[in-house]
C-alpha cells in the first residue's frame, strides 16, 4: 500500500484534513499539488500553500503550491494543467476544500448560501471535471471527496438546510461520477469522519476548545484516505466510507492515538447516525 510516484491534486491542502492527507501521501514519496487560496498568512488560521509545500517536501514528497479558487473554473483549469505539466499527469483528485455555515434558513444571508454551495458542490464538480482527462490516462485513478454518506432523512436538513444541500451535493457528485466513469476505471468515493475533527473550522465555527478536546486529529481521516486511494480503483468505487470503519477493516485496532484527549468522550460528527456501528471499543456521543 504505497502512493510512491503518484500525483495528487488536493484542494484546500494548506491546512487541516487536506494537509494531513498530503503529508500521509508525501511519506510514501508522492507528488502533491497544494491547491488552495491562502498564499499569505491568515490572521486567525494557520498555514499557507507555501508552508504546506515545505512540510510536504520535508516529509519526503514533492510539492507544487498553487493559488486556486475552486469557485473559478479558469483558476481550477489552469492549476490542474500546471500540475499535469510539472508531474507528468494526475493520478488522484481529492476534493477537500469546503466551507461551513450552519445558519438556519431565515438567518443565512444569500451571499453566504451562494458561497458554501459554490465552494462545496460546484467546486467539487468543477475540480473533478478538470481532472478527468488526466485520470483517464492514469494506472489507478481515484477521485475522493470529503463528504457524508447519503441519508435523506429530514433531520439532516432541518436547521442548516443550506449547508446540508452543499455537502450532500458533493456526495451526489461522487454517486454520479462513479457510475458515469465506471467503465473508464476511475474510482469515485466519499469519505466522512465519525467524530468531529480538530480543525480550524471546528475551533472557530462550531465550538471552540471544548469541542476540540472531544475531537480526533486530522490524521485519522488521512490514514483512511490513504487506504482507499491505495485500493484498485476498478474494485473500489461508488462507496461512502467512514474513517474509523475503513481503518478497522484494514487492521487498525487502537484508535486512542487519534484522539486529541484520550480521556474525553468523543463527539459524533454531523450526518453520522448513532445507529451506524462503530468499531469495537469506540464510544461516541451524539448530540442530535
N, C-alpha and C positions, 0 to 999 in steps of 0.2 A: 504494500500500500504506500505508494510514493507519487508525488506530483513533480518529481525532478524533471526539469526541462519543459514543463507545461507552462503555458502563458494564461494568466488570469486577468480579466478586466473586471475590477471591483469598484462599484460606485459607493460613495460615502466611506472610503477606506482611510480617511485621515485620522479617525479615532474610533473608539467603541468596538462594536462587533465586527465591522468591516476591517478595521486594522488587525483585530485578533485573527480573523480568517487569513488575512495577508501574511501575518507573521508565522502562522502554522504552515502555510504553503512554502514560505521562504526557508524554513528549516529543512525542507526537502530539496531546496535548490531551484525553486520555481521562479518564473518571471512574472512580475506583478505591475499592472498599470494602476496607479493610485488616482482614481477619477473622482475628484471632489471639488467643492467650491472654495475651500479655505486655503488660500495661499499665504495670507498674513495672519499672525497670531490673533485669536479672538479674545476679547477682554474676559470672557467667562468660561469659554470652552477650550480644553487643551488640544494641541495637535494641529498641524497643517499638512498639506500634501508633501512638503519638504521634510518635515520631521518624521513623517511616516515612512518616506522613502529611505531616509537614513537608517531607521530602525529595521526595515526590511533587509537592507544590504548588510547590516551588522548581524542579522540572523542567518545569513547565508544565501539570500535570494538576490535577484536583480530587480531594480525598481525604475519605474518611469512615472514621475509625478506629472499629472495633467489637470489643469484647471477646467472643470466640467460643470455645467449646469444642466441637469437631466431634463429640465423643462424646455431646453433649447435644442431642437432637432439638429441644427447645424453644429452646435458645440459638441454634441454626442457623436455625430458622424465623423467630425474631424479628429476627435480623440480616439475613436475606435480605429480609424485608418492609420493614425500615427502609431498606435500600439502594434498593429499588424506589421507596419513597416519596420519598426525597431526590433521586434522579436520574431518576425517571420511568420506570423499568424496569430490566431486566438483559439485556445482550447476550451476555455471556461469563461462564462459570463456570470457574475454574481451581482444580483440586484439587491443591494443592501441599503442604498440611500432612501431615507424615509423621513417624513415629518409627522409630528403628533399634535393633535388638538382634540381634547375630549369634551369640548363645549357642547351643550345641548342645542337642539335645532333653533330655538328662538334666540339663543345667546351668541352663536357663532356668527362672525362677520362673513359676508360672502367672499371677501378677498381672502380670508383665511380658508374658507371652503375650497376656493379655486387653488390656493397654494398647495394644500395637502393632497388634493386629487391630481394636480399636475405633477407633483413630485412622485407620489406613490404609484397610482395606477398608470398614468400616462408615461411617467419616467421609466417604469418597468417595461412597458410596451415599446417605447422608442429605443431604449438601450438594447433590449433583446433583439429587436428587428435589425438594428445596425450591426449586431454581431453575427447574425445568422449566415451571411455569405462566407464568413471565415470559419464558423463552426462546421459548416457542411464539409469543409476540407480537412477537418481535424480527425485524429485517430479515435479519440474517445471524448466527444464533445458533450458538455453539460451546460445547462442554464439552471442556476439555483437562486431562488428568490426568498428573502426573509419575510414570510407572510404566513397567516394562520391556516389551519385546517378548515375546509369549507363546512360550515354549520349555519344553516339559515334560520335557526330558531330566533324569534323576535328579541329575546333577552340580549343578544349580542349586538343589536342595532339600537334599541331604545336607550336614550340618554346621551349617546355620542354617535349619532347617525352618520354625520359627515366623515368621521374618522373610519368607522366601520365600512362604509362604502368604498373608501380608498384602499383599505387593507385587503378586503375581500376581492376588490378589483385586481390587486396584484396576484392573488391566488387563482382567480379565474383566468388570468393570462397564462399561468402555468398549465391549468387544465386544458385550455385550448391548444397551446403550443405543443404540449406532449402528444396529442393526437395528430395534429397537423404535420409534425415533423418526426413521427414515429418511424416511418419508412426510411427517413434520412439518418436514423440512428442517433438523434440528439436527445439526450436525457434531460427532461424538463421537470423540476421538482420544487417543492416549497419546504421550508424549514422554519419551525417556530419553537421558542423556549417554553418549557413547562412552567418555569418560575420567572419572576421579574429578574432582569439582568442589570448589573451595576454599571450603568452608562450615564452620560450627562443628561440624556432625556429623562431618565428616572429621577435623577437628583433634582433637576430644575423644573420639570414639568409635572411630576407625579407626587412625590412625597418626601424628598429631601433625605437627610442622613438616616432616619429611622427605616425608611424603605430600603435604602442601600444595604443596611445591616441584614435584612431579611432576603437579600438577593443572592444570586450566583454571579460569578465572574464571567466576562465575555468568552473566556477560553472554553467553556463547555459547549457553546454554540460553534466555536471554531473547530473544536475536535470532532463534533458531529458532522459539520460541513466537510471536513477532510475525509471522513469515512464515506460519505455519499459521493463525493467527487472522485474518489478512487475506484468506485464500482464501475463495471461495464455499463456504459450508457444505454445500450440496447436492452439491457435487462433491468434497468432502474429508471423508470420514467412515469410521470403522472401520479407521483406519490406526495403525500402531505405528512412530513415527518415531524416528530417531537424530539428535541435534542437528547434527553437522557435515555429515551427508548432506543434511539439509534445506537448510542454508546453501549447500553446494556446488551443489545443484540450482538455487538462487536466484541464483547468480552469484559467490559468495564463493570466492576462490582463495588468499588469505593467511590462515592460521589462527594464525600465530605470536603475533599480538597478544592472543589469548585465553589464552595460557599464563602461569601465574604466573611461571615461569622458563623462557624460551625455550631455554635451554641444557640443560635437564633432559629426560630421556626420559619421555614421557607414560605414565601408568599406567592401564590399562583398568579400567573400572568393572565391578562385579558385574552378572551377567546379560547381558553382551555377549560373544559368542563371537569368538575370534581369527580365525575364518574369514569373519566378516562384513566385506565390503570397506569399507575406509576411503577417503576422498577421496585423490586423487593427492598424494603428498608427506607425508601424515600417517603417522607411525610410532608405534605404541602397543605397550607391553609388557604382557602378561597374565601374572599370577602364578598363575592357576589352570590 
